[in-house]
């Protein structure tokens, strides 16, 4: 297609007005001084038809989002609230769970080997996670990955066309939000979406003084927890249990 782009550049330089339409090929009006005729016009029209087809096949959506439901091993591509496509995926094994939460695509590239033909990285702060292809297509539909979202190569190549840097990605598992993997007693060294939720609550209450939430239970979070426990009549402990959740305003429904 390189020759066609050169033709477009020439057309711009000589002052022609170019208009692309989705339903018809633009009619061109040449001035009497125009020297581009015959083959040039034919190739321009051919390029215009190719461009129109590309726009039709890969429309520019305004509000692209991705929803991944781990409980279904399903990825949904949305334009606002309109479902565009859905794909069966593989998600994390119990010992290496896929990170629940609201993320964004922060990088895109072609990959190889076990990552298949495409990679779309997510801004999860406690590890490297992404949406990618696979050389193990039989794993699709199962909890089989190290935490990433695996897709068949043909599916990830299709999804890749729509996704941009910054595309929102929501990952859920049931109706428990960041506690989709269950309610646990959090201890130092733990990480995950439940830890990040506790950090959010503690920061909102003025105890966790940082702009960056990493979802990891480290020394700063431990010191913040002690201050919160003291002010709320809780015994000093490194553990975050049900009483701490309740004091933070995190209520679990039966």
Phi, psi and omega in degrees: 000000184301322181294326180295320178295323176296321178298316179301318181298319178297316181299319177296318183295328181269006169088018178283145176269122184251131180228127178262133177238155180274341186252343183205160177275134183299136174279137183252134175248118182263140172284164184293342179270358184289131183260358182268113182220176170056247186300319181300314179296317180301317180289326177295315179299319178299317178297317181300317178297319178297317181295318178299318179297319179298320180294320179295316183288331184229072184296153180269101181274148187279327193223058183291133176220158176236133172240128178240121177255109183296325182295337179255350190050054185224137175247129180247130174259123185238148166249098191065241177257010181264124179284123178263312183207161171218150184223143170283136183227169168253141178236186190291150172291161180306324182277346177225071189289151172290135185289117175288145177144186179252116186234182175222152173284125183244348173204154180221137173192168173281147182235209180185173178062228183293343180268007177066211190261349181216152177222134173230104186280148180249154183271046176286125189283343185255017177172176179261111181229150179196178174256125185208170176280193183202155170259013178233069185299337180290347179280345183296134182097000183234166172272090192226355187263178176272016178125339178284171176257113180267143176226157170299145185302319180295327180286317181291328176293324177292312180299321183305329183293333185263333188277139178239170169299130180095355178300127180291142178228115177257127179244123183233164172212095183076209189248015184262012177058229182292352179254029183298336178271003179116164180268123181232160170278118185274137180230163179307138182096342178288156176212158178146182183293330178290322176297317180297323178296319176297318177300318179300315181294317181293323177292318179298330180271000174090016183256332183253095191270081176202149178274343187249118176261120185252357179069017180242134179274097180243192184301319180296319179294322179297314179295323178295322179297317179300317180295320178295316180298317181299315183287341184246017174067027178260145177296145180294128181199148176281348186268143175253106185245192184301321179296323178291317176305313182297318179295331178278354181088016177265107185250129178258129179271145177286000000 
